[in-house]
Amino acid sequence: MTAAIPSSLDSFFELRARGSTVGRELRGAVATLLTVAYILFVNPDIPRKAGVLFAGYFV
């Protein structure tokens, strides 16, 4: 990664003024992505084990 990309991201989003860094924001984005992926993968199984029908779950 070149130094221009983090510098331009920092200036556009004002990360340094908000007390953050590009690396910290990227780690947060990856953690959020993994959390959402886990929820989307596991959540449909929870109502099914409780006996809720798939059609009734989304109505």
HTML snippet that shows the backbone in 3Dmol.js (N, CA, C, O; Angstrom):
<script src="https://3Dmol.org/build/3Dmol-min.js"></script>
<div id="view" style="width:600px;height:400px;position:relative"></div>
<script>
const pdb = `
ATOM      1  N   MET A   1       0.857  -1.179   0.000  1.00  0.00           N
ATOM      2  CA  MET A   1       0.000   0.000   0.000  1.00  0.00           C
ATOM      3  C   MET A   1       0.895   1.232   0.000  1.00  0.00           C
ATOM      4  O   MET A   1       1.830   1.320   0.796  1.00  0.00           O
ATOM      5  N   THR A   2       0.623   2.158  -0.865  1.00  0.00           N
ATOM      6  CA  THR A   2       1.428   3.372  -0.918  1.00  0.00           C
ATOM      7  C   THR A   2       0.985   4.335   0.168  1.00  0.00           C
ATOM      8  O   THR A   2      -0.105   4.214   0.727  1.00  0.00           O
ATOM      9  N   ALA A   3       1.844   5.283   0.451  1.00  0.00           N
ATOM     10  CA  ALA A   3       1.536   6.261   1.494  1.00  0.00           C
ATOM     11  C   ALA A   3       0.453   7.231   1.059  1.00  0.00           C
ATOM     12  O   ALA A   3      -0.168   7.872   1.908  1.00  0.00           O
ATOM     13  N   ALA A   4       0.208   7.357  -0.238  1.00  0.00           N
ATOM     14  CA  ALA A   4      -0.783   8.316  -0.728  1.00  0.00           C
ATOM     15  C   ALA A   4      -2.203   7.886  -0.375  1.00  0.00           C
ATOM     16  O   ALA A   4      -3.050   8.731  -0.086  1.00  0.00           O
ATOM     17  N   ILE A   5      -2.469   6.587  -0.396  1.00  0.00           N
ATOM     18  CA  ILE A   5      -3.835   6.117  -0.115  1.00  0.00           C
ATOM     19  C   ILE A   5      -4.233   6.394   1.333  1.00  0.00           C
ATOM     20  O   ILE A   5      -5.283   6.996   1.560  1.00  0.00           O
ATOM     21  N   PRO A   6      -3.427   5.974   2.337  1.00  0.00           N
ATOM     22  CA  PRO A   6      -3.823   6.314   3.709  1.00  0.00           C
ATOM     23  C   PRO A   6      -3.893   7.815   3.948  1.00  0.00           C
ATOM     24  O   PRO A   6      -4.752   8.286   4.694  1.00  0.00           O
ATOM     25  N   SER A   7      -2.998   8.568   3.322  1.00  0.00           N
ATOM     26  CA  SER A   7      -3.006  10.017   3.489  1.00  0.00           C
ATOM     27  C   SER A   7      -4.279  10.631   2.922  1.00  0.00           C
ATOM     28  O   SER A   7      -4.878  11.510   3.541  1.00  0.00           O
ATOM     29  N   SER A   8      -4.693  10.167   1.742  1.00  0.00           N
ATOM     30  CA  SER A   8      -5.907  10.727   1.147  1.00  0.00           C
ATOM     31  C   SER A   8      -7.145  10.291   1.921  1.00  0.00           C
ATOM     32  O   SER A   8      -8.082  11.074   2.069  1.00  0.00           O
ATOM     33  N   LEU A   9      -7.165   9.054   2.418  1.00  0.00           N
ATOM     34  CA  LEU A   9      -8.295   8.615   3.244  1.00  0.00           C
ATOM     35  C   LEU A   9      -8.359   9.412   4.535  1.00  0.00           C
ATOM     36  O   LEU A   9      -9.439   9.790   4.991  1.00  0.00           O
ATOM     37  N   ASP A  10      -7.188   9.667   5.123  1.00  0.00           N
ATOM     38  CA  ASP A  10      -7.140  10.442   6.356  1.00  0.00           C
ATOM     39  C   ASP A  10      -7.644  11.856   6.131  1.00  0.00           C
ATOM     40  O   ASP A  10      -8.387  12.389   6.955  1.00  0.00           O
ATOM     41  N   SER A  11      -7.251  12.466   5.029  1.00  0.00           N
ATOM     42  CA  SER A  11      -7.698  13.838   4.780  1.00  0.00           C
ATOM     43  C   SER A  11      -9.180  13.889   4.406  1.00  0.00           C
ATOM     44  O   SER A  11      -9.870  14.842   4.769  1.00  0.00           O
ATOM     45  N   PHE A  12      -9.677  12.887   3.692  1.00  0.00           N
ATOM     46  CA  PHE A  12     -11.084  12.898   3.285  1.00  0.00           C
ATOM     47  C   PHE A  12     -12.012  12.665   4.478  1.00  0.00           C
ATOM     48  O   PHE A  12     -12.999  13.382   4.643  1.00  0.00           O
ATOM     49  N   PHE A  13     -11.701  11.670   5.308  1.00  0.00           N
ATOM     50  CA  PHE A  13     -12.566  11.331   6.442  1.00  0.00           C
ATOM     51  C   PHE A  13     -12.146  12.012   7.742  1.00  0.00           C
ATOM     52  O   PHE A  13     -12.811  11.851   8.765  1.00  0.00           O
ATOM     53  N   GLU A  14     -11.057  12.766   7.713  1.00  0.00           N
ATOM     54  CA  GLU A  14     -10.526  13.464   8.893  1.00  0.00           C
ATOM     55  C   GLU A  14     -10.314  12.494  10.054  1.00  0.00           C
ATOM     56  O   GLU A  14     -10.743  12.749  11.179  1.00  0.00           O
ATOM     57  N   LEU A  15      -9.650  11.388   9.762  1.00  0.00           N
ATOM     58  CA  LEU A  15      -9.454  10.347  10.767  1.00  0.00           C
ATOM     59  C   LEU A  15      -8.578  10.820  11.918  1.00  0.00           C
ATOM     60  O   LEU A  15      -8.889  10.569  13.083  1.00  0.00           O
ATOM     61  N   ARG A  16      -7.491  11.497  11.599  1.00  0.00           N
ATOM     62  CA  ARG A  16      -6.574  11.937  12.646  1.00  0.00           C
ATOM     63  C   ARG A  16      -7.260  12.927  13.585  1.00  0.00           C
ATOM     64  O   ARG A  16      -7.015  12.909  14.792  1.00  0.00           O
ATOM     65  N   ALA A  17      -8.106  13.779  13.045  1.00  0.00           N
ATOM     66  CA  ALA A  17      -8.822  14.747  13.880  1.00  0.00           C
ATOM     67  C   ALA A  17      -9.820  14.052  14.799  1.00  0.00           C
ATOM     68  O   ALA A  17     -10.159  14.579  15.859  1.00  0.00           O
ATOM     69  N   ARG A  18     -10.289  12.885  14.405  1.00  0.00           N
ATOM     70  CA  ARG A  18     -11.244  12.126  15.213  1.00  0.00           C
ATOM     71  C   ARG A  18     -10.554  11.109  16.120  1.00  0.00           C
ATOM     72  O   ARG A  18     -11.218  10.362  16.838  1.00  0.00           O
ATOM     73  N   GLY A  19      -9.231  11.081  16.086  1.00  0.00           N
ATOM     74  CA  GLY A  19      -8.480  10.191  16.957  1.00  0.00           C
ATOM     75  C   GLY A  19      -8.396   8.760  16.456  1.00  0.00           C
ATOM     76  O   GLY A  19      -8.325   7.831  17.260  1.00  0.00           O
ATOM     77  N   SER A  20      -8.404   8.567  15.151  1.00  0.00           N
ATOM     78  CA  SER A  20      -8.348   7.224  14.588  1.00  0.00           C
ATOM     79  C   SER A  20      -7.263   7.157  13.525  1.00  0.00           C
ATOM     80  O   SER A  20      -6.629   8.159  13.195  1.00  0.00           O
ATOM     81  N   THR A  21      -7.064   5.949  12.996  1.00  0.00           N
ATOM     82  CA  THR A  21      -6.108   5.742  11.913  1.00  0.00           C
ATOM     83  C   THR A  21      -6.770   4.890  10.842  1.00  0.00           C
ATOM     84  O   THR A  21      -7.818   4.288  11.074  1.00  0.00           O
ATOM     85  N   VAL A  22      -6.152   4.844   9.667  1.00  0.00           N
ATOM     86  CA  VAL A  22      -6.688   4.025   8.580  1.00  0.00           C
ATOM     87  C   VAL A  22      -6.667   2.557   8.981  1.00  0.00           C
ATOM     88  O   VAL A  22      -7.627   1.831   8.718  1.00  0.00           O
ATOM     89  N   GLY A  23      -5.593   2.113   9.608  1.00  0.00           N
ATOM     90  CA  GLY A  23      -5.496   0.720  10.045  1.00  0.00           C
ATOM     91  C   GLY A  23      -6.572   0.345  11.045  1.00  0.00           C
ATOM     92  O   GLY A  23      -7.159  -0.734  10.959  1.00  0.00           O
ATOM     93  N   ARG A  24      -6.831   1.226  11.986  1.00  0.00           N
ATOM     94  CA  ARG A  24      -7.868   0.964  12.988  1.00  0.00           C
ATOM     95  C   ARG A  24      -9.245   0.870  12.334  1.00  0.00           C
ATOM     96  O   ARG A  24     -10.051   0.009  12.688  1.00  0.00           O
ATOM     97  N   GLU A  25      -9.505   1.752  11.387  1.00  0.00           N
ATOM     98  CA  GLU A  25     -10.794   1.721  10.683  1.00  0.00           C
ATOM     99  C   GLU A  25     -10.934   0.454   9.842  1.00  0.00           C
ATOM    100  O   GLU A  25     -12.020  -0.121   9.772  1.00  0.00           O
ATOM    101  N   LEU A  26      -9.852   0.014   9.204  1.00  0.00           N
ATOM    102  CA  LEU A  26      -9.901  -1.224   8.421  1.00  0.00           C
ATOM    103  C   LEU A  26     -10.134  -2.438   9.314  1.00  0.00           C
ATOM    104  O   LEU A  26     -10.900  -3.331   8.954  1.00  0.00           O
ATOM    105  N   ARG A  27      -9.483  -2.482  10.472  1.00  0.00           N
ATOM    106  CA  ARG A  27      -9.719  -3.588  11.416  1.00  0.00           C
ATOM    107  C   ARG A  27     -11.161  -3.581  11.901  1.00  0.00           C
ATOM    108  O   ARG A  27     -11.770  -4.641  12.044  1.00  0.00           O
ATOM    109  N   GLY A  28     -11.707  -2.412  12.153  1.00  0.00           N
ATOM    110  CA  GLY A  28     -13.109  -2.322  12.556  1.00  0.00           C
ATOM    111  C   GLY A  28     -14.053  -2.783  11.464  1.00  0.00           C
ATOM    112  O   GLY A  28     -15.064  -3.428  11.740  1.00  0.00           O
ATOM    113  N   ALA A  29     -13.725  -2.452  10.221  1.00  0.00           N
ATOM    114  CA  ALA A  29     -14.559  -2.879   9.095  1.00  0.00           C
ATOM    115  C   ALA A  29     -14.520  -4.392   8.927  1.00  0.00           C
ATOM    116  O   ALA A  29     -15.548  -5.010   8.651  1.00  0.00           O
ATOM    117  N   VAL A  30     -13.344  -4.995   9.089  1.00  0.00           N
ATOM    118  CA  VAL A  30     -13.228  -6.454   8.974  1.00  0.00           C
ATOM    119  C   VAL A  30     -13.988  -7.135  10.104  1.00  0.00           C
ATOM    120  O   VAL A  30     -14.665  -8.137   9.877  1.00  0.00           O
ATOM    121  N   ALA A  31     -13.884  -6.603  11.317  1.00  0.00           N
ATOM    122  CA  ALA A  31     -14.615  -7.182  12.447  1.00  0.00           C
ATOM    123  C   ALA A  31     -16.122  -7.095  12.222  1.00  0.00           C
ATOM    124  O   ALA A  31     -16.849  -8.042  12.524  1.00  0.00           O
ATOM    125  N   THR A  32     -16.593  -5.976  11.697  1.00  0.00           N
ATOM    126  CA  THR A  32     -18.019  -5.819  11.405  1.00  0.00           C
ATOM    127  C   THR A  32     -18.465  -6.783  10.323  1.00  0.00           C
ATOM    128  O   THR A  32     -19.527  -7.396  10.438  1.00  0.00           O
ATOM    129  N   LEU A  33     -17.668  -6.926   9.274  1.00  0.00           N
ATOM    130  CA  LEU A  33     -17.995  -7.851   8.192  1.00  0.00           C
ATOM    131  C   LEU A  33     -18.095  -9.287   8.703  1.00  0.00           C
ATOM    132  O   LEU A  33     -19.032 -10.006   8.355  1.00  0.00           O
ATOM    133  N   LEU A  34     -17.140  -9.703   9.520  1.00  0.00           N
ATOM    134  CA  LEU A  34     -17.165 -11.066  10.055  1.00  0.00           C
ATOM    135  C   LEU A  34     -18.358 -11.279  10.984  1.00  0.00           C
ATOM    136  O   LEU A  34     -18.952 -12.357  10.989  1.00  0.00           O
ATOM    137  N   THR A  35     -18.712 -10.267  11.767  1.00  0.00           N
ATOM    138  CA  THR A  35     -19.865 -10.375  12.658  1.00  0.00           C
ATOM    139  C   THR A  35     -21.159 -10.522  11.872  1.00  0.00           C
ATOM    140  O   THR A  35     -21.985 -11.375  12.195  1.00  0.00           O
ATOM    141  N   VAL A  36     -21.341  -9.711  10.855  1.00  0.00           N
ATOM    142  CA  VAL A  36     -22.551  -9.786  10.032  1.00  0.00           C
ATOM    143  C   VAL A  36     -22.617 -11.116   9.297  1.00  0.00           C
ATOM    144  O   VAL A  36     -23.689 -11.713   9.190  1.00  0.00           O
ATOM    145  N   ALA A  37     -21.482 -11.584   8.790  1.00  0.00           N
ATOM    146  CA  ALA A  37     -21.462 -12.874   8.099  1.00  0.00           C
ATOM    147  C   ALA A  37     -21.843 -14.001   9.051  1.00  0.00           C
ATOM    148  O   ALA A  37     -22.575 -14.912   8.664  1.00  0.00           O
ATOM    149  N   TYR A  38     -21.361 -13.955  10.281  1.00  0.00           N
ATOM    150  CA  TYR A  38     -21.701 -14.961  11.279  1.00  0.00           C
ATOM    151  C   TYR A  38     -23.196 -14.931  11.586  1.00  0.00           C
ATOM    152  O   TYR A  38     -23.837 -15.980  11.648  1.00  0.00           O
ATOM    153  N   ILE A  39     -23.751 -13.743  11.778  1.00  0.00           N
ATOM    154  CA  ILE A  39     -25.177 -13.620  12.092  1.00  0.00           C
ATOM    155  C   ILE A  39     -26.024 -14.146  10.943  1.00  0.00           C
ATOM    156  O   ILE A  39     -26.997 -14.864  11.171  1.00  0.00           O
ATOM    157  N   LEU A  40     -25.669 -13.799   9.718  1.00  0.00           N
ATOM    158  CA  LEU A  40     -26.440 -14.268   8.567  1.00  0.00           C
ATOM    159  C   LEU A  40     -26.350 -15.780   8.403  1.00  0.00           C
ATOM    160  O   LEU A  40     -27.284 -16.404   7.899  1.00  0.00           O
ATOM    161  N   PHE A  41     -25.242 -16.372   8.821  1.00  0.00           N
ATOM    162  CA  PHE A  41     -25.065 -17.810   8.697  1.00  0.00           C
ATOM    163  C   PHE A  41     -25.781 -18.564   9.814  1.00  0.00           C
ATOM    164  O   PHE A  41     -26.398 -19.596   9.548  1.00  0.00           O
ATOM    165  N   VAL A  42     -25.719 -18.084  11.048  1.00  0.00           N
ATOM    166  CA  VAL A  42     -26.241 -18.809  12.210  1.00  0.00           C
ATOM    167  C   VAL A  42     -27.698 -18.472  12.498  1.00  0.00           C
ATOM    168  O   VAL A  42     -28.449 -19.351  12.922  1.00  0.00           O
ATOM    169  N   ASN A  43     -28.121 -17.234  12.282  1.00  0.00           N
ATOM    170  CA  ASN A  43     -29.449 -16.806  12.694  1.00  0.00           C
ATOM    171  C   ASN A  43     -30.596 -17.631  12.104  1.00  0.00           C
ATOM    172  O   ASN A  43     -31.535 -17.919  12.846  1.00  0.00           O
ATOM    173  N   PRO A  44     -30.596 -18.028  10.842  1.00  0.00           N
ATOM    174  CA  PRO A  44     -31.720 -18.815  10.329  1.00  0.00           C
ATOM    175  C   PRO A  44     -31.874 -20.164  11.018  1.00  0.00           C
ATOM    176  O   PRO A  44     -32.971 -20.722  11.031  1.00  0.00           O
ATOM    177  N   ASP A  45     -30.819 -20.691  11.581  1.00  0.00           N
ATOM    178  CA  ASP A  45     -30.884 -21.993  12.238  1.00  0.00           C
ATOM    179  C   ASP A  45     -31.553 -21.900  13.612  1.00  0.00           C
ATOM    180  O   ASP A  45     -32.142 -22.881  14.066  1.00  0.00           O
ATOM    181  N   ILE A  46     -31.482 -20.774  14.269  1.00  0.00           N
ATOM    182  CA  ILE A  46     -32.029 -20.626  15.623  1.00  0.00           C
ATOM    183  C   ILE A  46     -33.550 -20.774  15.635  1.00  0.00           C
ATOM    184  O   ILE A  46     -34.051 -21.585  16.413  1.00  0.00           O
ATOM    185  N   PRO A  47     -34.321 -20.038  14.817  1.00  0.00           N
ATOM    186  CA  PRO A  47     -35.780 -20.237  14.823  1.00  0.00           C
ATOM    187  C   PRO A  47     -36.181 -21.633  14.344  1.00  0.00           C
ATOM    188  O   PRO A  47     -37.172 -22.191  14.815  1.00  0.00           O
ATOM    189  N   ARG A  48     -35.424 -22.187  13.422  1.00  0.00           N
ATOM    190  CA  ARG A  48     -35.747 -23.519  12.914  1.00  0.00           C
ATOM    191  C   ARG A  48     -35.654 -24.554  14.035  1.00  0.00           C
ATOM    192  O   ARG A  48     -36.496 -25.447  14.121  1.00  0.00           O
ATOM    193  N   LYS A  49     -34.655 -24.445  14.881  1.00  0.00           N
ATOM    194  CA  LYS A  49     -34.512 -25.371  16.008  1.00  0.00           C
ATOM    195  C   LYS A  49     -35.614 -25.167  17.042  1.00  0.00           C
ATOM    196  O   LYS A  49     -35.948 -26.087  17.788  1.00  0.00           O
ATOM    197  N   ALA A  50     -36.177 -23.963  17.086  1.00  0.00           N
ATOM    198  CA  ALA A  50     -37.265 -23.683  18.023  1.00  0.00           C
ATOM    199  C   ALA A  50     -38.615 -24.109  17.463  1.00  0.00           C
ATOM    200  O   ALA A  50     -39.625 -24.024  18.161  1.00  0.00           O
ATOM    201  N   GLY A  51     -38.649 -24.565  16.213  1.00  0.00           N
ATOM    202  CA  GLY A  51     -39.888 -25.042  15.618  1.00  0.00           C
ATOM    203  C   GLY A  51     -40.665 -24.006  14.842  1.00  0.00           C
ATOM    204  O   GLY A  51     -41.806 -24.259  14.456  1.00  0.00           O
ATOM    205  N   VAL A  52     -40.077 -22.838  14.601  1.00  0.00           N
ATOM    206  CA  VAL A  52     -40.754 -21.789  13.845  1.00  0.00           C
ATOM    207  C   VAL A  52     -40.622 -22.103  12.358  1.00  0.00           C
ATOM    208  O   VAL A  52     -39.534 -22.420  11.877  1.00  0.00           O
ATOM    209  N   LEU A  53     -41.735 -22.012  11.636  1.00  0.00           N
ATOM    210  CA  LEU A  53     -41.703 -22.254  10.198  1.00  0.00           C
ATOM    211  C   LEU A  53     -40.997 -21.106   9.492  1.00  0.00           C
ATOM    212  O   LEU A  53     -41.072 -19.957   9.927  1.00  0.00           O
ATOM    213  N   PHE A  54     -40.313 -21.422   8.404  1.00  0.00           N
ATOM    214  CA  PHE A  54     -39.555 -20.416   7.659  1.00  0.00           C
ATOM    215  C   PHE A  54     -40.462 -19.306   7.146  1.00  0.00           C
ATOM    216  O   PHE A  54     -40.095 -18.132   7.209  1.00  0.00           O
ATOM    217  N   ALA A  55     -41.650 -19.659   6.635  1.00  0.00           N
ATOM    218  CA  ALA A  55     -42.575 -18.655   6.092  1.00  0.00           C
ATOM    219  C   ALA A  55     -43.077 -17.727   7.195  1.00  0.00           C
ATOM    220  O   ALA A  55     -43.233 -16.529   6.958  1.00  0.00           O
ATOM    221  N   GLY A  56     -43.328 -18.240   8.369  1.00  0.00           N
ATOM    222  CA  GLY A  56     -43.818 -17.418   9.465  1.00  0.00           C
ATOM    223  C   GLY A  56     -42.749 -16.563  10.106  1.00  0.00           C
ATOM    224  O   GLY A  56     -43.055 -15.591  10.798  1.00  0.00           O
ATOM    225  N   TYR A  57     -41.530 -16.909   9.887  1.00  0.00           N
ATOM    226  CA  TYR A  57     -40.421 -16.182  10.494  1.00  0.00           C
ATOM    227  C   TYR A  57     -40.263 -14.792   9.892  1.00  0.00           C
ATOM    228  O   TYR A  57     -39.868 -13.859  10.591  1.00  0.00           O
ATOM    229  N   PHE A  58     -40.564 -14.640   8.610  1.00  0.00           N
ATOM    230  CA  PHE A  58     -40.365 -13.363   7.931  1.00  0.00           C
ATOM    231  C   PHE A  58     -41.652 -12.579   7.723  1.00  0.00           C
ATOM    232  O   PHE A  58     -41.629 -11.537   7.068  1.00  0.00           O
ATOM    233  N   VAL A  59     -42.757 -13.042   8.252  1.00  0.00           N
ATOM    234  CA  VAL A  59     -44.030 -12.337   8.072  1.00  0.00           C
ATOM    235  C   VAL A  59     -44.242 -11.380   9.214  1.00  0.00           C
ATOM    236  O   VAL A  59     -45.257 -10.685   9.257  1.00  0.00           O
TER     237      VAL A  59
END
`;
const viewer = $3Dmol.createViewer("view");
viewer.addModel(pdb, "pdb");
viewer.setStyle({}, {cartoon: {color: "spectrum"}});
viewer.zoomTo();
viewer.render();
</script>
